Amino acid sequence: MSIVIPAYNAAKTLRLCLASALAQTHRPLEVIVVDDASTDGTPETAAEYPCVVVRQPYNQGVSAARNSGAARARGEVLFFLDSDVALAPDAVAAAVRLLAADPGCGCVYGVYDREPLIDDGPVEVYRTLHLHHALSRGTGQTATAVFALAALPRRVFEQVGPFDVTLRAAEDDEYSERLLAGHGIRLSGAITGRHDEADRLLPLLSEQFRRARLLRRSARNRLRKDALVVNRASGILAAALTLATLPLGPVAPALPVFFLLAFAAADPPLARFVWRERGPAFLVYFVVVHFLVHTALLAGAAAGLLPRKAGDS
């Protein structure tokens, strides 16, 4: 087992990530940190630990960093771990066990914990709870792999090929499509890790807008019936109708209010989960931020449908 950690300006979280990788109950053969031309001391931080440090000559993105780490790795299983994730102690053991039990499984990946890696405030708690719940209810066979904490046999990686270095977004979805051509993908709650999420609202909304703008790149994977679902279609529709009816507010104020309430009620299991974890007051906050996130997603998706100029990313 080789753990491959792509890292770019990851000094804030890398120590926690590496400490977790080196404390696994199933000890990895090696831990490889691929520094993607960081400017914040990331390679120096990595050098404090008994790991291999590979330095990219210039910033090339996470796909190229993962490929560089895989090329250097000696293990029969590659465990890709993002530098802002700290694994539970038995995560690697669970991945090895799951892959051994199912030869047809080409990739197994895990669930983010319900607690953030570093609690920097309510925005981060919102995002952590949302992703934990989305991943937890998606366990089993799936069409979408998330390579923030994912393992696959070396033979599968060699068959499928490297990550597409031309992509700076949606690289997981593109790789998932190639995986599915001959292998299964499994999401398992036995593999867990605490993740450091966005902790400020504007950066979170900007990230969601950017990702949604590029959705057409991953549409084939996201439209599969067993694709990972992060946001329910009913919630997206209710948010869209709320925004669409806002101009009618002066003459028909009940319409946007109705659709906003429909949005709040669109995902009862998620609402119950947030209530149990943080209480009713935080649930209100959660719904407000969730609506703003959906607004950013809808705006990004709309922007992605517009014709692009040459060179736009």
VOGU-3710 file (C-alpha; in Angstrom, 3 decimals, decimal comma):
1> msivipayna> 0,000/0,000/0,000  1,358/3,377/-1,063  -0,395/6,506/0,210  -0,131/9,340/-2,324  -0,811/12,852/-1,025  -0,979/15,725/-3,540  -0,289/18,971/-1,703  -0,432/22,611/-2,707  -0,028/25,290/-0,032  -1,149/22,732/2,528
11> aktlrlclas> 0,918/23,806/5,536  -2,229/24,345/7,633  -3,382/20,723/7,445  -0,453/18,627/6,244  0,862/17,700/9,696  -2,540/16,329/10,699  -2,829/14,497/7,392  0,632/12,916/7,628  0,255/12,008/11,289  -2,930/10,115/10,438
21> alaqthrple> -1,336/8,355/7,461  1,613/7,197/9,546  -0,596/6,022/12,433  -2,628/3,505/10,415  -3,270/0,089/11,942  -2,335/-1,335/8,530  1,022/0,335/8,013  1,564/1,571/4,459  4,680/0,593/2,561  5,336/4,277/1,962
31> vivvddastd> 3,763/7,700/2,184  4,455/9,975/-0,780  3,816/13,718/-0,650  3,772/15,439/-4,037  4,377/19,145/-3,546  2,747/21,028/-6,412  5,120/24,024/-6,290  3,775/25,372/-2,997  4,786/28,778/-1,668  3,933/28,286/2,021
41> gtpetaaeyp> 6,473/25,804/3,329  4,562/22,653/2,430  7,651/20,659/1,318  9,530/21,655/4,466  6,600/20,471/6,568  6,520/17,152/4,718  10,261/16,719/5,250  9,665/16,586/9,019  8,029/13,160/8,570  9,320/9,785/7,346
51> cvvvrqpynq> 7,835/10,112/3,890  8,967/10,530/0,305  8,689/14,106/-0,971  8,287/14,634/-4,714  8,501/18,248/-5,881  6,768/19,389/-9,040  8,819/21,964/-11,004  5,764/24,206/-11,367  2,113/24,149/-10,337  0,304/21,630/-12,537
61> gvsaarnsga> -2,843/20,763/-10,572  -4,023/17,831/-8,525  -4,285/15,409/-11,457  -0,635/15,810/-12,402  0,387/15,579/-8,738  -1,497/12,313/-8,292  0,086/10,935/-11,453  3,571/11,884/-10,257  2,965/10,182/-6,927  1,595/7,047/-8,575
71> arargevlff> 4,624/6,867/-10,872  6,912/6,970/-7,837  4,877/4,490/-5,758  5,990/0,896/-5,151  2,843/-0,482/-3,517  0,370/-2,866/-5,132  -2,458/-0,633/-3,915  -2,545/3,147/-4,350  -4,380/5,157/-1,701  -4,957/8,724/-2,868
81> ldsdvalapd> -5,369/11,065/0,085  -5,909/14,815/-0,094  -3,668/16,931/2,100  -6,659/18,427/3,954  -7,953/15,030/5,131  -6,880/13,128/8,266  -7,729/9,436/8,088  -9,289/7,397/10,861  -6,705/4,879/12,162  -8,355/1,886/10,464
91> avaaavrlla> -9,103/3,527/7,100  -6,285/1,870/5,157  -7,045/-1,532/6,702  -10,686/-1,167/5,652  -9,705/-0,259/2,095  -7,372/-3,256/1,807  -10,060/-5,567/3,184  -12,764/-4,278/0,845  -10,608/-4,528/-2,269  -9,508/-8,064/-1,365
101> adpgcgcvyg> -13,110/-9,155/-0,801  -14,294/-7,989/-4,231  -11,885/-8,552/-7,152  -14,302/-6,760/-9,469  -14,075/-3,555/-7,449  -11,668/-1,163/-9,123  -11,889/1,598/-6,543  -13,142/2,020/-3,002  -13,460/5,382/-1,309  -14,724/6,756/1,941
111> vydreplidd> -16,909/9,174/3,842  -15,950/12,479/5,418  -16,456/12,531/9,168  -19,242/14,631/10,683  -16,628/16,689/12,550  -14,308/18,997/10,571  -10,560/18,533/10,660  -10,178/22,077/12,012  -13,337/23,790/13,240  -13,124/27,345/11,914
121> gpvevyrtlh> -16,742/28,332/12,385  -20,339/27,745/11,304  -19,750/27,828/7,541  -17,297/24,966/7,874  -19,688/23,065/10,133  -22,446/23,528/7,541  -20,289/22,151/4,749  -18,958/19,287/6,861  -22,417/18,119/7,926  -23,780/18,415/4,402
131> lhhalsrgtg> -21,030/16,353/2,774  -20,954/13,781/5,572  -24,673/13,175/5,147  -24,516/13,074/1,341  -21,671/10,566/1,315  -23,139/8,453/4,115  -26,434/7,920/2,321  -24,649/7,105/-0,935  -22,715/4,092/0,345  -22,579/0,975/-1,799
141> qtatavfala> -22,003/0,569/-5,509  -21,833/3,964/-7,171  -20,848/5,575/-10,455  -18,810/8,383/-8,940  -15,491/8,151/-7,121  -14,097/10,900/-4,898  -10,320/10,636/-4,830  -9,825/12,679/-1,665  -9,679/9,364/0,238  -9,761/6,546/-2,300
151> alprrvfeqv> -7,847/3,329/-2,938  -7,418/1,295/-6,091  -5,119/-1,554/-7,084  -2,064/-0,540/-9,087  -3,112/-2,920/-11,877  -6,404/-1,033/-12,204  -4,648/2,334/-12,306  -2,349/1,031/-15,034  -5,295/-0,331/-17,028  -7,396/2,819/-16,730
161> gpfdvtlraa> -4,477/5,182/-17,184  -3,418/8,376/-15,407  -5,628/11,278/-14,390  -6,333/13,807/-17,142  -3,849/16,625/-16,507  -5,780/19,013/-18,758  -8,580/19,158/-16,180  -8,450/21,498/-13,195  -12,004/20,572/-12,207  -14,291/17,535/-12,606
171> eddeyserll> -11,225/15,281/-12,806  -12,836/12,775/-10,432  -15,918/12,444/-12,643  -13,842/11,984/-15,794  -11,726/9,299/-14,149  -14,843/7,597/-12,789  -16,192/7,227/-16,317  -13,033/5,448/-17,424  -13,072/3,240/-14,339  -16,640/2,144/-14,996
181> aghgirlsga> -15,693/0,759/-18,399  -14,277/-2,327/-16,704  -14,476/-2,000/-12,941  -16,855/-1,320/-10,080  -16,704/1,635/-7,693  -17,729/1,330/-4,049  -18,351/4,024/-1,451  -17,875/2,652/2,059  -18,584/4,078/5,483  -15,779/1,878/6,834
191> itgrhdeadr> -13,267/4,346/5,360  -13,501/7,713/7,076  -11,487/10,872/7,484  -11,928/14,362/8,876  -11,866/17,016/6,158  -10,948/20,699/6,343  -13,726/22,505/4,491  -14,221/26,076/3,322  -14,797/28,228/6,397  -16,018/31,511/4,879
201> llpllseqfr> -19,233/32,073/2,989  -18,011/33,985/-0,068  -15,210/31,521/-0,912  -17,686/28,660/-0,495  -20,206/30,278/-2,838  -17,469/31,105/-5,335  -16,298/27,493/-5,298  -19,838/26,208/-5,862  -20,372/28,656/-8,723  -17,121/27,591/-10,384
211> rarllrrsar> -17,888/23,892/-10,066  -21,424/24,286/-11,392  -20,129/26,324/-14,320  -18,126/23,264/-15,375  -20,925/20,733/-14,844  -21,235/19,991/-18,537  -17,794/18,362/-18,348  -19,131/15,813/-15,881  -22,731/15,589/-17,098  -22,337/12,052/-18,431
221> nrlrkdalvv> -21,259/10,736/-15,046  -23,621/12,856/-12,970  -26,653/11,733/-14,973  -26,068/8,044/-14,272  -28,777/6,576/-12,062  -26,219/5,405/-9,477  -24,139/8,592/-9,465  -23,334/10,217/-6,138  -26,073/12,717/-5,240  -24,924/15,666/-3,131
231> nrasgilaaa> -27,953/17,925/-3,652  -31,421/16,487/-4,246  -33,242/17,402/-7,434  -36,306/18,492/-5,445  -34,220/21,026/-3,537  -32,601/22,350/-6,698  -36,016/22,745/-8,328  -37,504/24,477/-5,273  -34,551/26,884/-5,102  -34,888/27,660/-8,812
241> ltlatlplgp> -38,615/28,336/-8,461  -38,003/30,549/-5,431  -35,573/32,675/-7,420  -37,810/32,690/-10,495  -40,830/33,941/-8,537  -39,004/36,599/-6,515  -39,862/39,327/-9,080  -43,527/38,468/-8,510  -43,187/39,225/-4,806  -44,936/42,622/-4,906
251> vapalpvffl> -48,051/41,162/-6,545  -47,936/37,525/-5,392  -45,755/37,344/-2,274  -47,060/33,909/-1,363  -45,369/32,299/-4,365  -41,689/32,795/-3,444  -42,509/32,104/0,204  -44,191/28,839/-0,752  -41,257/27,680/-2,849  -38,784/28,742/-0,172
261> lafaaadppl> -40,663/26,626/2,360  -40,677/23,793/-0,168  -36,903/24,143/-0,402  -36,565/23,968/3,382  -38,639/20,775/3,406  -37,040/19,163/0,348  -34,673/16,866/2,240  -36,213/15,682/5,541  -33,441/13,166/6,378  -30,815/15,898/6,051
271> arfvwrergp> -32,853/18,280/8,215  -33,315/15,643/10,914  -29,600/14,860/10,846  -28,610/18,524/11,296  -31,191/18,942/14,093  -29,768/15,934/15,950  -26,186/17,087/15,531  -26,480/20,826/16,223  -30,022/21,668/17,313  -32,881/23,757/15,866
281> aflvyfvvvh> -31,093/27,121/15,824  -28,259/25,769/13,712  -30,778/24,060/11,426  -32,225/27,489/10,564  -28,713/28,752/9,798  -28,031/25,600/7,783  -31,116/26,103/5,597  -30,178/29,735/4,884  -26,627/28,839/3,837  -27,910/25,822/1,909
291> flvhtallag> -30,220/28,091/-0,090  -27,355/30,472/-0,867  -25,251/27,517/-2,008  -28,064/26,374/-4,296  -28,326/29,918/-5,658  -24,614/29,848/-6,487  -24,979/26,421/-8,095  -27,875/27,562/-10,260  -26,034/30,724/-11,295  -22,938/28,716/-12,147
301> aaagllprka> -24,900/26,159/-14,152  -26,586/28,965/-16,088  -23,227/30,612/-16,755  -21,869/27,288/-17,962  -24,504/27,163/-20,685  -23,318/30,445/-22,193  -20,907/30,329/-25,152  -17,303/30,574/-24,027  -14,483/32,540/-25,509  -11,361/30,681/-26,549
311> gds> -9,057/30,187/-23,586  -11,789/30,387/-20,937  -11,501/27,768/-18,188
//
